[in-house]
Amino acid sequence: MIDLYYQTRQPEVVEMAAEVPAGLSSSPQMSEHGAFSRPGVRVLVAGIVLVLVGITLLILGLVLGPGGAGPNTLIALAVVAFIAANFTLRGLTPVVAGEARVVQLFGRYRGTVRDAGLHWVNPFARRLKVSTRIRNLETAVAKVNDNDGNPIEIAAVVVWQVKDTAQALYSVDDFLSFVAIQAETAVRHIASSYPYTAGEGILSLRENADVITGQLSEEIAARVRAAGVTIVESRLTRLSYAPEIAQAMLRQQQANAVVGARTRIVEGAVGMVQLALKRLQEEGVVELDEERKAAMVSNLLVVLCSEQATQQVVNTGSLYQ
């Protein structure tokens, strides 16, 4: 019955958890693509050569002395060599593993360099560094009312990673703050959508943690998709009643546990009594009338359901004395 309930209930839960504002779920027009770049080692060598050529021409121009056309030409060529070396070396961009460089030229997105190593790009372009490593985000402990209206404290850890650097930089103002706020919003929404604890066949935060964290990951992923961020995993790190009702709820849970234990004991005792009467009747050990059967049932239930050890009383007379 419970499995059938989950099969019919979970699609509705997924649809509810995935509900996000239209502005967040819409895919932005800008997306990441590769930037124009060249291997930087050769350019670095060329830049060093230009610097050395410029120094050599400058020294020769100064040695020959001013006043002639030759020395002035050498000095002019040295200046040109230095300017060329400056633009050559200025375009060098080192990219570390786990990072990407977003190339922006005059305010326009020109692409992203992801390959680790030394690259050369347009020297006039601005290179913005974006980390593509996997990150952890721990939300602050939030006090929320669950679906039953009980105040609870909840927190989660979200593992996320930037997949589209263009969306991360240009679709939102600050993608770090955006992910943090949207993760906390999703945690609050999930906490208010389910009860802390419930009976059989009803999803609850405490009994169905795996299912709830799955819904949490889906909702956070839907909310941060506009920022080019993907969610690797999310887990609840704190889930408890608020301090003002924690003691009352603890007593309620203890009472429910006692009732459940008593129910199991009574069910077991009744089964044992039924088995005993059936075996006595089948094997013909003794024939008991209804009054004796009732007395036997009463005595067995007292012995089996009592919390303390019972004392045996030996009847030395007849069965009816």
C-alpha positions as CSV (number, residue, x, y, z in Angstrom):
1,M,0.0,0.0,0.0
2,I,2.8,2.4,0.8
3,D,4.7,1.6,-2.4
4,L,1.5,2.3,-4.3
5,Y,1.1,5.6,-2.5
6,Y,4.7,6.6,-3.4
7,Q,4.1,5.7,-7.1
8,T,1.1,7.9,-7.2
9,R,2.2,10.6,-4.9
10,Q,5.9,11.3,-5.9
11,P,5.2,12.8,-9.4
12,E,2.9,15.3,-7.7
13,V,5.6,16.2,-5.2
14,V,8.2,16.6,-7.9
15,E,6.0,19.0,-9.8
16,M,5.4,21.0,-6.7
17,A,9.0,21.2,-5.6
18,A,10.1,22.2,-9.1
19,E,7.9,25.3,-9.1
20,V,10.0,28.4,-9.5
21,P,9.3,31.9,-10.6
22,A,9.1,32.3,-14.4
23,G,12.1,34.7,-14.4
24,L,14.4,32.1,-12.9
25,S,13.3,29.2,-15.0
26,S,13.6,31.0,-18.3
27,S,16.9,30.2,-20.1
28,P,19.0,33.3,-20.8
29,Q,20.0,34.1,-24.4
30,M,23.7,34.3,-23.6
31,S,25.6,31.1,-23.3
32,E,29.3,30.1,-23.0
33,H,31.5,29.5,-26.1
34,G,35.2,29.3,-26.7
35,A,37.3,32.5,-27.0
36,F,39.9,33.2,-29.7
37,S,43.3,32.4,-28.2
38,R,46.7,31.2,-29.2
39,P,49.4,29.1,-27.4
40,G,51.2,31.6,-25.1
41,V,54.6,30.0,-24.9
42,R,55.6,31.0,-28.5
43,V,54.2,34.5,-27.9
44,L,56.1,34.8,-24.7
45,V,59.4,33.9,-26.6
46,A,58.5,36.4,-29.3
47,G,57.9,39.1,-26.7
48,I,61.2,38.4,-25.0
49,V,63.0,38.6,-28.3
50,L,61.3,42.0,-29.1
51,V,62.5,43.3,-25.7
52,L,66.0,42.2,-26.4
53,V,66.0,43.7,-29.9
54,G,64.7,47.0,-28.5
55,I,67.4,47.1,-25.8
56,T,70.1,46.3,-28.4
57,L,68.8,49.0,-30.8
58,L,68.6,51.5,-28.0
59,I,72.2,50.8,-26.9
60,L,73.4,51.1,-30.5
61,G,71.6,54.4,-30.9
62,L,73.1,55.8,-27.7
63,V,76.6,54.6,-28.6
64,L,76.6,56.2,-32.0
65,G,75.5,59.5,-30.4
66,P,72.9,62.0,-31.4
67,G,73.0,64.2,-34.4
68,G,72.8,61.7,-37.2
69,A,70.0,60.0,-39.1
70,G,71.2,56.5,-38.2
71,P,71.1,56.9,-34.4
72,N,67.7,58.5,-34.4
73,T,66.4,55.7,-36.6
74,L,67.8,53.1,-34.3
75,I,66.2,54.8,-31.3
76,A,62.8,55.0,-33.1
77,L,63.0,51.3,-34.0
78,A,63.8,50.5,-30.3
79,V,60.7,52.4,-29.2
80,V,58.6,50.5,-31.8
81,A,60.1,47.2,-30.6
82,F,59.3,48.1,-26.9
83,I,55.7,49.0,-27.9
84,A,55.3,45.7,-29.9
85,A,56.7,43.7,-27.0
86,N,54.3,45.5,-24.6
87,F,51.2,44.5,-26.6
88,T,52.6,41.0,-27.1
89,L,53.2,40.3,-23.5
90,R,50.1,42.1,-22.3
91,G,47.9,39.6,-24.1
92,L,49.4,36.6,-22.2
93,T,46.8,35.0,-19.9
94,P,47.7,32.1,-17.6
95,V,44.8,29.7,-16.9
96,V,45.0,27.4,-13.8
97,A,43.2,24.1,-13.7
98,G,39.8,24.5,-12.2
99,E,39.5,28.1,-13.4
100,A,38.3,29.8,-16.5
101,R,39.0,33.2,-18.0
102,V,36.0,35.1,-19.5
103,V,37.2,37.4,-22.3
104,Q,35.4,40.7,-22.5
105,L,36.2,43.3,-25.2
106,F,34.8,46.8,-24.9
107,G,31.9,45.5,-22.8
108,R,31.0,42.6,-25.1
109,Y,31.4,38.9,-24.3
110,R,34.0,37.4,-26.6
111,G,34.2,33.8,-25.2
112,T,35.8,31.8,-22.4
113,V,39.2,30.1,-22.2
114,R,39.0,26.9,-20.1
115,D,42.1,24.9,-21.1
116,A,44.8,25.1,-18.5
117,G,48.1,26.7,-19.5
118,L,49.5,29.9,-21.0
119,H,47.3,31.5,-23.6
120,W,47.4,34.7,-25.7
121,V,44.3,36.7,-26.3
122,N,43.5,40.2,-27.6
123,P,45.7,42.5,-25.4
124,F,42.9,45.1,-25.3
125,A,40.4,42.6,-23.9
126,R,39.6,42.2,-20.2
127,R,40.0,38.8,-18.7
128,L,37.7,37.9,-15.8
129,K,38.6,34.9,-13.7
130,V,35.8,32.4,-12.8
131,S,36.3,29.3,-10.6
132,T,34.8,26.1,-12.1
133,R,35.7,24.0,-9.1
134,I,33.1,22.2,-7.0
135,R,32.0,24.3,-4.0
136,N,30.2,23.7,-0.8
137,L,27.5,26.0,0.5
138,E,26.1,25.6,4.0
139,T,22.8,27.5,4.6
140,A,22.2,29.3,7.8
141,V,19.9,27.6,10.3
142,A,16.4,28.8,9.4
143,K,13.3,28.7,11.6
144,V,10.3,27.7,9.5
145,N,6.8,26.4,10.2
146,D,6.3,22.9,8.7
147,N,3.2,21.8,6.8
148,D,1.4,21.2,10.2
149,G,2.3,24.7,11.5
150,N,5.0,23.5,14.0
151,P,8.1,25.6,14.1
152,I,11.2,23.7,13.1
153,E,14.9,24.5,12.6
154,I,16.4,23.3,9.3
155,A,19.7,23.8,7.5
156,A,21.3,22.1,4.4
157,V,24.6,21.7,2.6
158,V,24.6,22.3,-1.1
159,V,27.3,21.1,-3.5
160,W,27.4,23.1,-6.7
161,Q,29.6,24.0,-9.6
162,V,29.6,26.7,-12.4
163,K,28.9,25.1,-15.7
164,D,28.3,28.2,-17.9
165,T,30.7,31.1,-17.1
166,A,28.9,33.5,-19.4
167,Q,25.5,33.0,-17.6
168,A,27.3,33.2,-14.2
169,L,28.8,36.6,-15.0
170,Y,26.2,38.3,-17.2
171,S,22.8,36.7,-16.3
172,V,22.9,37.6,-12.6
173,D,24.5,40.4,-10.6
174,D,26.5,38.2,-8.2
175,F,26.2,34.5,-8.8
176,L,27.7,33.6,-5.4
177,S,25.1,35.6,-3.5
178,F,22.4,34.4,-6.0
179,V,23.2,30.8,-5.3
180,A,23.2,31.3,-1.5
181,I,19.9,33.2,-1.5
182,Q,18.1,30.7,-3.8
183,A,19.4,27.7,-1.8
184,E,18.0,29.2,1.4
185,T,14.7,30.0,-0.3
186,A,14.4,26.4,-1.6
187,V,15.2,25.0,1.9
188,R,12.5,27.1,3.4
189,H,10.0,26.1,0.7
190,I,10.7,22.4,1.2
191,A,10.5,22.7,5.0
192,S,7.0,24.4,4.8
193,S,5.7,21.9,2.2
194,Y,6.0,18.7,4.4
195,P,5.3,17.9,8.0
196,Y,8.1,17.1,10.3
197,T,6.7,13.7,11.1
198,A,3.6,12.0,9.9
199,G,1.8,8.6,9.8
200,E,2.3,5.8,7.2
201,G,1.8,6.7,3.6
202,I,2.6,10.5,4.1
203,L,5.9,12.0,3.2
204,S,7.6,13.7,6.1
205,L,10.9,15.5,6.7
206,R,12.0,13.0,9.3
207,E,11.0,9.7,7.9
208,N,11.6,10.4,4.2
209,A,14.9,12.3,4.3
210,D,16.2,10.7,1.1
211,V,13.1,11.6,-0.9
212,I,13.0,15.1,0.6
213,T,16.7,15.8,-0.2
214,G,16.1,14.7,-3.8
215,Q,13.2,17.2,-4.1
216,L,15.5,19.8,-2.5
217,S,18.2,19.2,-5.1
218,E,15.7,19.5,-8.0
219,E,14.3,22.7,-6.7
220,I,17.6,24.4,-6.1
221,A,18.8,23.3,-9.5
222,A,15.8,24.8,-11.1
223,R,16.3,28.1,-9.3
224,V,20.0,28.5,-10.0
225,R,19.9,27.3,-13.6
226,A,19.6,30.9,-14.9
227,A,23.0,31.6,-13.4
228,G,24.8,28.7,-15.2
229,V,25.1,26.7,-12.1
230,T,24.5,23.0,-11.6
231,I,23.7,21.2,-8.3
232,V,25.8,18.2,-7.6
233,E,24.2,17.2,-4.3
234,S,22.3,18.6,-1.4
235,R,21.8,17.2,2.1
236,L,20.0,18.3,5.3
237,T,22.5,18.9,8.1
238,R,20.0,20.1,10.7
239,L,16.4,19.1,11.3
240,S,14.8,19.5,14.7
241,Y,11.9,21.1,16.4
242,A,12.3,24.7,17.6
243,P,13.4,25.0,21.3
244,E,10.0,26.4,22.4
245,I,8.2,23.2,21.4
246,A,11.0,20.6,21.5
247,Q,10.1,19.3,25.0
248,A,6.4,19.0,24.3
249,M,7.1,17.2,21.0
250,L,9.6,14.9,22.8
251,R,7.0,13.9,25.3
252,Q,4.5,13.3,22.4
253,Q,7.1,11.1,20.6
254,Q,7.7,9.1,23.8
255,A,4.0,8.6,24.3
256,N,3.6,7.4,20.8
257,A,6.5,5.0,21.3
258,V,5.0,3.6,24.5
259,V,1.6,3.2,22.8
260,G,3.3,1.4,19.8
261,A,5.3,-0.9,22.1
262,R,2.2,-1.7,24.1
263,T,0.3,-2.5,21.0
264,R,3.0,-4.9,19.8
265,I,3.1,-6.6,23.2
266,V,-0.7,-7.1,23.3
267,E,-0.8,-8.4,19.8
268,G,2.0,-10.9,20.6
269,A,0.3,-11.9,23.9
270,V,-3.1,-12.5,22.2
271,G,-1.3,-14.7,19.5
272,M,0.4,-16.7,22.2
273,V,-2.8,-17.3,24.1
274,Q,-4.6,-18.3,20.9
275,L,-1.8,-20.8,20.1
276,A,-1.9,-22.2,23.6
277,L,-5.7,-22.8,23.6
278,K,-5.5,-24.3,20.1
279,R,-2.7,-26.7,21.0
280,L,-4.4,-27.8,24.2
281,Q,-7.6,-28.5,22.2
282,E,-5.9,-30.3,19.4
283,E,-3.7,-32.6,21.6
284,G,-6.5,-33.2,24.1
285,V,-4.4,-32.4,27.1
286,V,-7.3,-31.0,29.1
287,E,-10.9,-30.0,28.4
288,L,-11.8,-26.5,29.6
289,D,-15.2,-24.9,29.7
290,E,-15.8,-21.3,28.8
291,E,-15.3,-20.0,32.3
292,R,-11.9,-21.8,32.7
293,K,-10.8,-20.6,29.3
294,A,-11.6,-17.0,30.3
295,A,-9.6,-17.4,33.5
296,M,-6.7,-18.9,31.6
297,V,-6.8,-16.1,29.0
298,S,-6.8,-13.6,31.8
299,N,-3.9,-15.1,33.6
300,L,-1.8,-15.5,30.5
301,L,-2.4,-11.9,29.4
302,V,-1.4,-10.7,32.9
303,V,1.8,-12.7,32.8
304,L,2.7,-11.7,29.2
305,C,1.7,-8.0,29.3
306,S,3.0,-7.1,32.8
307,E,6.0,-4.9,33.0
308,Q,7.2,-6.6,36.2
309,A,7.9,-10.2,36.9
310,T,4.8,-12.1,38.1
311,Q,4.8,-14.6,41.0
312,Q,3.5,-18.1,40.4
313,V,0.8,-19.5,42.7
314,V,0.5,-23.3,42.8
315,N,-3.0,-24.6,43.1
316,T,-2.9,-27.7,45.3
317,G,-6.6,-28.3,45.2
318,S,-8.9,-29.1,42.3
319,L,-9.3,-27.0,39.2
320,Y,-12.5,-25.4,40.6
321,Q,-11.1,-24.5,44.1
